[in-house]
Amino acid sequence: MMDEPQESERYRQGMKTRRAVLGEAHVDRAQANSSAFDEPFQELITEAAWGHVWSRPNWTKRERSMVTIALLAALGHDEEVAMHVRATANTGATPDDIREALLHVAIYAGVPAANHAIKIAKQALADIEAGKV
């Protein structure tokens, strides 16, 4: 694991939010797999995505979760869709919420994108139910 970067307040908040959403085990794995090459990227996403956007008070983590899943599905980012569906165990977004987000994807981004994301979501939800997360 790489040494922690100089921790700004935004980094500390980002790490707290990242752990709350993705879970301790996921973040610990990401930190353990970090290298000198991707350390600046890890710092960027921790500060910007998690410390700034995900930590804002205007939306709940449930709301951010649904929007994130829809956006990732629309863009075809399959691994990220699965990760964020698994994270709903921590954000409060329900399977009904996920389904509604993916119905929006079907209309606004296309049926093939939604169809593929539904397959991914079903597997991730099955993994949660089976305790594999």
Buried (B, 14 or more C-beta within 10 A) or exposed (E): EBEBBEEEEBBBBBBBBBBBBBBEEBBEEBBEEBEEEBBEEBBBBBBEBBBBEBBEEEEEBBBBBBBBBBBBBBEBBBEBBBBBBBBBBBBEBBBEBBEBBBEBBBEEBBEEBBEBBBEBBBEBBEBBEEEEB
